[in-house]
Amino acid sequence: MNSDRAFTFETGSGLYQVRFNYTGKNWTHADVAGIRIHTEKPIAVLPMQYTDPSAMQPGAMVDGRHIGKEWNTITQRALASRLEARGFFVLTPTITQYGEDLPGFQALEHFIAGVHKGNTNVQTVLLTADAHIPNAQNPIPGAQMLVTGTNERNPEWEAHLQRYMAPFYEAVKLGNRGARVRGGLSDEEGSSAAWHPLIERAAEYGPEVTIIEVARAIDIVDKAGSIQQGEAWASPLFDAVADAMQTWAFRD
């Protein structure tokens, strides 16, 4: 879409191509060409946002090892198969395909925003694992659903997902903070105290965007035995999230 406009940046290939402008200012906004997906199906965007340990966003650490990329890849694959079976058109963009650096993050985040801009009935859900060290922005690490803080929220959608997820947390005896806003304590893009650009840029065009911390990474390993075994341990949660997204998408 927006083929009549010139954009400074054009990257990605095929279905994952994105065109956008970015100056470093007003960074919670996405000046992006809308990306129209020609489908009658509801659309699920399932990003993978973590880099190798040597790059800029390796994610949570367990026993001296960063597990962000491994766990996000597991959750992306698990949700994708479930949602495809439930009638979704599934997009699985990764930071790796755009480059595990700041320009890569800009491209990934603008791609997601472009899909929300170009289509209706889009949900973006990223399942990750939280660090276990509290800080000002995350005083109670663990299960939580991060949502937009600079755009209008959709509390009905948030509550819908939470209702489906609640039985899992009761079964595994872990707390769940539910939906909350992360950010606003810093104006520096990329700071853990700032608004999350992946959420904010996309939510400008539709608030059904969330990063869900499944649990603290150390709790996943404690409960499941390892990050790899976490896939089987969390399978009831993956089922629940997929069911929630399906019933939301087809609610009319």
C-alpha positions, -999 to 999 in steps of 0.1 A, spaced: 0 0 0 10 37 -1 28 31 -34 24 68 -43 48 77 -14 86 75 -11 100 58 19 136 61 32 139 25 42 129 -6 22 140 -40 35 129 -76 39 118 -99 10 86 -114 -3 58 -114 22 80 -98 48 90 -67 28 85 -34 46 88 3 36 91 30 62 105 63 73 123 67 106 142 98 119 148 87 156 121 112 167 86 103 178 98 67 179 65 52 193 49 61 160 53 41 128 54 60 95 50 28 74 34 17 42 4 -5 50 9 -41 41 -22 -57 27 -25 -94 30 -50 -108 5 -68 -133 26 -103 -138 40 -87 -155 71 -80 -136 104 -43 -127 106 -19 -137 134 15 -121 137 38 -141 158 72 -123 161 105 -137 173 124 -107 188 155 -122 204 191 -122 191 220 -144 196 238 -139 230 265 -117 214 240 -93 199 218 -66 214 187 -85 228 196 -120 241 167 -122 266 165 -138 300 193 -158 315 192 -192 332 223 -209 347 245 -184 329 229 -189 295 206 -166 276 175 -184 265 154 -156 248 159 -167 212 155 -204 220 122 -199 240 107 -174 216 114 -197 187 97 -226 205 66 -205 214 64 -190 178 64 -225 163 40 -239 188 15 -210 183 19 -210 145 9 -246 141 -21 -242 164 -34 -211 147 -29 -224 112 -51 -254 123 -76 -230 136 -80 -211 103 -56 -182 106 -32 -167 81 0 -168 102 30 -145 98 62 -154 116 86 -125 113 120 -128 131 146 -103 141 171 -127 125 157 -122 90 160 -84 92 193 -84 110 201 -87 147 209 -50 152 191 -17 156 181 -14 119 168 -49 121 146 -41 150 133 -10 132 124 -32 102 107 -59 124 87 -34 144 76 -14 113 66 -46 95 42 -56 123 28 -21 123 24 -22 85 4 -54 88 -19 -38 114 -22 -7 92 -31 -27 61 -57 -52 75 -85 -57 99 -88 -87 122 -51 -88 131 -37 -100 164 0 -98 173 11 -121 201 46 -128 213 52 -153 240 84 -149 259 101 -156 292 108 -130 319 140 -123 337 140 -129 374 157 -98 387 132 -70 396 137 -34 385 116 -2 386 98 -10 355 92 -47 363 90 -49 401 73 -83 401 89 -105 373 68 -133 360 37 -141 340 22 -108 326 6 -95 295 23 -63 282 0 -40 263 1 -5 248 6 26 269 5 53 243 -25 43 224 -61 33 233 -62 -2 248 -88 -29 241 -97 -41 276 -123 -66 262 -96 -83 241 -71 -83 271 -97 -98 294 -107 -124 268 -72 -137 265 -67 -137 303 -99 -157 309 -85 -185 286 -51 -184 302 -61 -184 339 -67 -222 342 -31 -229 332 -16 -207 359 -39 -222 385 -28 -257 374 9 -250 375 6 -228 407 22 -197 393 10 -161 397 -1 -141 367 -2 -103 369 -25 -101 338 -25 -72 314 -4 -42 322 15 -13 306 52 -13 305 71 19 299 70 56 303 99 59 328 124 67 300 123 85 267 152 65 253 142 41 226 152 6 235 155 12 272 137 -13 294 121 16 312 107 31 280 76 22 260 81 -10 240 85 1 204 72 -32 190 40 -28 209 35 9 205 42 12 168 18 -16 159 -9 -6 185 -13 28 168 -31 9 140 -49 -17 162 -46 -24 200 -46 -62 197 -8 -64 203 8 -80 232 41 -95 246 31 -122 270 57 -132 296 48 -169 300 67 -170 333 101 -162 347 127 -182 327 140 -198 359 104 -210 367 100 -226 333 132 -245 338 122 -254 374 88 -266 364 96 -283 331 133 -294 336 147 -273 308 137 -247 283 133 -274 256 110 -294 279 91 -261 285 73 -267 252 55 -297 265 49 -281 299 34 -250 284 14 -268 257 -19 -262 276 -11 -225 276 -4 -225 239 -37 -243 234 -55 -217 255 -39 -187 238 -48 -202 204 -83 -209 214 -87 -173 228 -74 -158 196 -97 -180 175 -128 -172 194 -119 -135 193 -113 -135 156 -145 -154 148 -167 -138 175 -190 -121 149 
